[in-house]
């Protein structure tokens, strides 16, 4: 008799335990056929910034800035000449000399 009662309790616990697990995995208001939620993204990578040393000599970048293209220089010279109130022929002469400097 004890064995039957014990086995009934085990079966009941398995059935009830399985029901509670299934009930907990489906959120209220959703379907059991919905795919599971995706895994959360990894945390952001945080690098420690480089701290300048007090006794280190300063480093300078002596590289000159790149020169604008010829077309950009011509456009700027034509704009400058137009802003100065020059006529079309004067602008052409001015832009030739200005862009080649």
N, C-alpha and C positions, 0 to 999 in steps of 0.2 A: 504494500500500500504506500509505503514511504517512497518507493522507487517510482511509482506511477505519479504521485504528487510532485515529486522532484522533477520528473521529465516534463510534466505539464507546465510547471513553472519555467523550466528552461525554454520550452517551445514558446510560451507566452512572452517571455522576455525577448527572445529573438524576433518574434513577430512585431512586438511593440517597439523594440529598438530599431528595427528596419523601417517601420512606419515613421518614427520620429526623425530618422536621418533623411528619408525621402521628403518629408514635409519641411525640413529645415533647408534643404538645398534649393527649393523652388521659392522664389520671393513672392510676396503677396502681389496680386495684380499682374503676374507674368505667367507665361505658359511653360510647361515642362519641356516643350519642344524648342524653345529658344536656345541658341548656342551659349556656352558659358562666356562670362566676361573675359576680356583679354587680360593678360598679366600686366601689372603696373609697370611703367617705364623705369629704367634704372635711375638712380639718383644722379644729379648733375655732378660733373667732375670739377673739382675745385683745386686749382693750382695755387701754390704759395707765390706771391709776387716777389720779384727779385728786389732786394733791398740794397741801395747803393752803400758802398763802404766809405767811411769818413776819410780814411787815409789813402784811398785810391786816387790816382791822377784822373782828371776829367778827360773824356775822349770826345773829340770833335770830328764831325763829318765835313771834310773840306771839299767834297765833290760838288761841282757847280750844278745849278739847277738846269734841267734840259731846256734847250732852246726851242721855242715854238716853231712849227712848220712854216714854210715859205707862204703858203696860202693864208695861214692865220696871221702872219705878219703883214701881208698885203691888205687883208680885211681891216686890221686895226689901223693901218696907216690911212686907208681910204675913209674910214670913219672919223679919224682925227681931222683929216683935211676937210671933210664935209662939215664937221662941227665948227671949224674955223671959218667957214663961209666961202671956201674956194670954189671956183667953177670947175667944170669937168676936165678941161685941159690942164689946169693947175693941179688938180687932184692926181691925175695920171703922172705928171712930172714929180710931184711930191712923194707919191707912193713908191715909185721906182727907187728914189734915193733913200727913203725911210726904211724900206724892207731890206735893203742890202747892207745896212749898217750893222 
